[in-house]
Amino acid sequence: MTSEQLAWKIRRHGIEMTHLSGGSHIGAVLSVADIVAVLYTEVLRVVPQEPDWPDRDRFILSKGHAGAAVYAALAERGFFPVEELKTHYQNGSKLSGHVSHHLPGVDFSTGSLGHGLSAGAGMALTARQNGRPYRTFVVLGDGECNEGSVWEAAQFAAYFQLDNLVAVVDHNQMQSLDRCDKTLSSVPLADTWRGFGWNVLEADGNDHDSLRAAFAAVPKNAKPTVLVAKTVKGKGISFMEMDILWHYRFPHEGWEYDCAVRELWEKRPAGVEDPYTPRGIPSPALPDEKADIGHDHTLSATYHPTWRLPEEKA
């Protein structure tokens, strides 16, 4: 399976999983799909039939709310049956809303943001101390980088010269309720990581050639590496792209589900079969004039408190 085929499958499974479960975070699943697909087809050294292989590369999705993307990748790679994806979010399922280590192929449970890089740094240091060849990869959200624990781990990794540690920031520029730059002011991410002593690479996180080139360029120079991957939240579904609404909303029955499936169907790579709607949706329900499309749902646009920041009062 190519990375492009796996990315499509991740998006299609993500739509189905959140639709069936009423789960959240489809926007995050769609933005990180290409990063996860390239990692699981061309970068990570893993053996699906031996998920606990001691020398496997470790992978942590620190932005664990996008766990459906990892579940889909693991299932398609053969770590567990694809049919199990339909149990996402159900009571008693191993496929919890945030990433769970109870699944084969998952090294660390995540979802409480800011913890993944610390765990990954520990794994990388352990490999160094024990003379093991594996690398550790950690995917973070850009909003997650507001967590102080991320920078404690960054400082730790630089101090111990963990060049077997690679962080990837899914830089979709949105978090929780708003744009990142409307939530907490910060200097450019790449400059911040450089200041902490890391190698910094940048790429288009939705372009597979750009991602391949970046991962191939990771140096071994006594420094950890971060790839700042610029992505589009909701990538692949036009009415979800860069709309914060889809951080929490799931595709409901009717035009939301039908139009999402239709868009994916029209862009599927050669050789890919849709496991849920093999012939697509021939007569999809369409949005009417009352459909909630194209509106700014960010907190800064929809909430108008009486207080103002100092610079807004001037």
N, C-alpha and C positions, 0 to 999 in steps of 0.2 A: 504494500500500500504506500503510495506517495504521500508526502506531507500535505499536498493540496487536497488529496482525497480524504485524508484523516481530518483536516480542518473542516471540510464540508460535513463529514459525519458528526464531528463534535457539535457543530451548529445545529444540525438536524436533530440529533439526540437531545441537545439542550432545549430546543423548542418543545419537543415532545415531553421531556421529563418535567419541565416547569408547568406545562399545560395540564398534564395529568395530575400533578401533585398540588397545584396552586402555589408552588414555591416561588421564591424571589430571585433576583439578581441575574436575570437573563442578559441584561446589558453588559455586565462584567464577563459573563461566560462568552459572549460573542466577541468582545474586544481581545480576550486572551487566547482565543481558539487557535490562531496561527502560531503563536509562540509555543503553546503546548504541543501542537502538531509537529512542528519542526524538531522540538526536543525529543519527542517520542519516536520519530522515524529516523532521525539522522544524527542525533547527538548523544543521548543517554545510552550507556552500556547497561542493559537490563536483560534478564532472561525470564519471560513470562511463566515458563514452566517451573522456574526455580526462583520465586519472588524474594526469598531470603538469601540468595547467593551472596556470600560475604564481600565479594569484590564488585558488586553492582554499584553504579553511580547512585547517589542519593538525590532524591528530588522532593522539595517541599513547596507546596503552593501556599505561601504565607497568607495571600488574600483568599482565605479558605471559603469565603462566601461564593466564589466562582467554582466550587467543587464539582459541579456537574460536568465541567470541561475535562477535569482529570478522570472522573468516573468513565466518561465516554471514551477517552483515550485508552485507559486501561482495559476496558471491555473489548475495544476493537483490536488491541494488541494481544488479547487472549489471556489476560490475567483472571478473568471470570466471565461467565456467559453474558452475551449482549442482552438477552431477555431480562436479566436482573435489573437493568436500568429502569424498567417500568415501575420498580418498587421504590424509586426515589422519594424520600420524605415520608414514606408510609410507616406506621407504627411497627416496630420490630425489624425494620429493614436495616441492613448494614450501610445503606446509602443515605446517611443523614444529610441534612441541609448543608452543613459545613463539612469539610473534609474529615473523614474518620479513618484512623489507623486500623480499624477492624477489617478493612478490605486488603486483600493481597496486593502488593505493589505500592502501598501508602506507608511512608516511613514516619509520618508525624501528623497528628490531628491538629487542624488549624481552624481559624475562624475568629478567634480572639486576636485581633490584629496587633502586630508589633512583636510577635514572638518567633516567627519563622526564621528570621536571620540569625537570632541568637542560637537557636537549635542547630541551624546549618553551620554556623561557625564552630560550634562544639563538635559536630560530626567531622568537619574538615580538620580540626586540630587532632582529633582522635586518629584519623587516617594518617596524618603526618607522624604522630608519636609512635604508631604501630607499624609504620612502614608499608601501609596498604596503598594500592594504586588508584583507588576510586576518587572521583571528584564529587562535589556537592553543589547542586544548583537550587537556588531559591528564587521564586517569582513573587514579587511584592506589588502592591498597588501604589500609585503615586500619593493618594490620600493617606495611605498607611504610613508613608514616610514622614507624616507629622508626629508620629509616635517617637518619644525620646528613646525608647528601648532599641529602635532601629539604629540610632546613631551610637549608642553604647556598643552594640554588636559590630558596627562598622569600625569603630576605633579599636576594638579587641582584635578583629580580623587583620587590620593593617599592622598592628603591633606585632602579632605573631606571624606575619608574612605568609598568610594563607593563600598562596597562588593556586591551590586546588579548590578554591571557593569562587563560584560565579553567581552573582545576583542579577536578576532581570527585573527592571521596573516596568510594569504595564502602565505606560504614561498616557492614559486616555483623558487626562485633564479634568476629570469629574470625580466627585466623591459624595457618597451618602445623599446629601440634599442640594448640592450646588456644585459650581465649578471650583476647582482647587484654589484658583487665585482669588476667589470670592469667600473662601473659607478661612484660610490662614496664609498671610503674606509670606513668601519665601523667595530666596534667590534661586536662579535656575538650578535644577536638580543636578545636572552634570557638574557644575562648578562646586556644588556642595560635596559630592562624592570625591572629586579631585582633592578638595581641601582636607578630606579625611584620609588621604593617602592611597586611594584606590586607582587602578587603571580604569579609564572610562571609555566605553564604546557607545556609539549611537546608531540607531537603525530605524527603519520604518517597520514597526512591529506587526503590520498586516501584510507585508510583502515578504514572501518566502526567500527570494534571492537575497534580499537585504539581510534577513535574519541568518541565512546560511553563511554569508560572508562575515558577519559579525562573530558568530560562534567559532568560525575557522580562524579568526584573528586574535582569539584570547591568548595573551602571552604568558609565558612562565618566567616571571621576573621578580619573584619574592614579594608580589603584591596581589591582593584579591582583585577581581575584575567585576565591574558592574556594566551591564548593557541597558542603557536608557532607550526603551523601545516605544516610540510614539505610535499610539493606536487611536482608533475611533471607537468610543463606547457604543455598543449595539451594532458593530460592524456586520454588514451583510443583509440587514433588514432595514429598508430605507426609512420607515416611519419610527424606528427605534433609535436610529443613529443620533448620538449626541443629545438625546432627550433623557434627562435625569429621571423622568417618570418610570423608565424601565429598569432602574436600579431595584425597585421593589415590586413593580407590577409584573404579572405573568400573562402570557397570551391566552385570553379568554376564548371560550367557544363562540364561533361566529367569525366576523371579518378579521379580528386580530390573529386568530390561529390560521384561518384560511389564507390570508394575504401573506403571512410570514412563510408558510409552507410553499406557496406559489412562487414567491421570490427566490427562495432557496432552490426549488425545483428547476427554475429557469436558468440558474447559474451552476448547476451541478457539474463536476468534472466528468470527463469520459471514464467509463468503467465503474461508476458508482451507482449502486441501487439504493433506493429509499426503502428502508425496512418497514415503514409505517404506512405510507401512501404510495405504493409502487407505481401508480400512474399519475401521481400528483393529485391535485384537486381540480378536476375539469371545469366545474362551475362554482368558483369560490364566492362566498358571501363578500360583499364589498361595503366599504364604509359609506355612511350617508353624511349629510351636511352637518350633523351633530357630533360626528366622530371627533375624539380628542386627539387631533393630529396637528403638528406644527405650532403648538403652543409652548411658551417658555414656562416650564414647571419648576424652575430653580427657586430656592428659598428667597434669594435676593429679588426675584421678580414677583413673587406671590405673597410675601410677608412684609408688612409695612409697620414696624414698631414705631413708637413715639420717640425712642432714644436714637441718637445718631453717633457715629464715630466722630472723634475730634475733627478729622479732616473734612467730614461731610457738613459739619456745622459752620466751617469757615466760609 
